[in-house]
Amino acid sequence: MTLSSLSQGVKLRITPRQTMIKDLCARDAEGTKNELGQGKRPATGGLSSQITPMQFPAFDWPHRSSTLGSRELDIGLNQVTKRQRKLLLKNPPAAQPLSPSLHSWWRLSKVQEARKRLMKEVCAKYKSNIKQTVTLHHVSRIFVEDRYKLLYCEVPKVGCSNWKRVLMVLGGVASSTHEIKHDAVHYGNHLKRLDSFDRQGIGQRLQSYTKVLFVREPLERLVSAYRDKFENPNSYYHPVFGKPIISKYRANASQVALRTGTGVTFKEFMQYLLDVNRPVGMDIHWEHVNQLCSPCLLDYDFIGKFEAIEEEANFLLRKTGAPSNLTFPSFKDRHPHAVRTSAEITQRYFAQLNAFERQRAYDFYYMDYLMFNYSKPFKDLY
């Protein structure tokens, strides 16, 4: 990454390895006109010191099979000469199994290498060959923890509430994640966003802090958002999204439904999502990760997955030097009695749609599936 001395923003140069095949990742979200140094009154951007982003150890241990799949963890065997093989046959080394903690450390480090490599390959393949500028919009979802030099990009429905609790404890706002209520997490303004700093402060942090992104199976995340916002009382999503959705997609809607926006069905929600002429815009809870966090532009140092969030988040915390008694919380504070959205629940919701609608939903999130190595969720997809 090279920083420009111009006021327009932080310049990055992306050279794709191949010609762009599809224009799947080229859509720019609104707000890109507000480049760094414009539009907001900057906060203090000076840093006491600069450090390099978190580095994972370069392990050189024998290849071991992994349960994560060959695409997720692709580790080659070291070449062995004929003479070495003969010596090994005559004098086999004593078995020295790795301790569980060391093996886990090695495995998670290799997984990170594979994920970052795949993301760079996908970005190089599908991103257009143009210079891009980091704008305030690109960093507006990123939270800053200066003490431990972390940048966390918030992806809703991927454990973001508990990640914010962790950042608040790291920043000294609270002593335990369990004492932080939901409203304090989302409405307390205890955390800084990266777009609140001036251009120099943003650029220095992007260069020297550990940039963290957690993702989730795209359609499972979508179902989780629908259940949260439309199957429970909600004073914002029902009137703002529910009313126009019911008005456009429900024949013979009742006056109560039109007035309140309650009772949006999953099929109606999907009609809205896949409509090129939506009656109301997109929302961060079902927006693409590619649009929320700009992974092709910001080059994240750590890519975690919701499916193993506790293990991977705790691995990251240990690597950043967080207090040993701080672990990623597992509790669910919103609708705590509701069953978490799973692959089985997701299948149940999408069974309400026909094959063509399921294909369109997969295509809608195709770049997230490709970039983060999630397999096709339905057998009839092409």
Protein Blocks (a to p, Z undefined) as FASTA:
>chain_A
ZZdfbfkbccdddddfbdcfbdfklpccehilmcghihiacddfbdfbdcdddddddddb
dddddfebjklmccddddddfklmmmmmmmccddddddfklmmmmmmmmmmmmmmmmmmm
mmmmmpccddddddfklmmmpccdfklopacdddehilplmmmmmmmmmnopambfklpc
fklmmmnopaccfklpcfklmmmmmmmmccddddddfklmmmmmmmmmmmpccfklmmmm
mmmmmmmmmghiafklmmnopoiafklmmmmmmpmbbfbdcdfklgcfklmnommlnopa
bdcdfklmmmmmmmmmmmnopafklccdfbdfehklbccddfklmmmmmmmpcfklmmmm
mmmmmmmmmmnopacfbfkbZZ
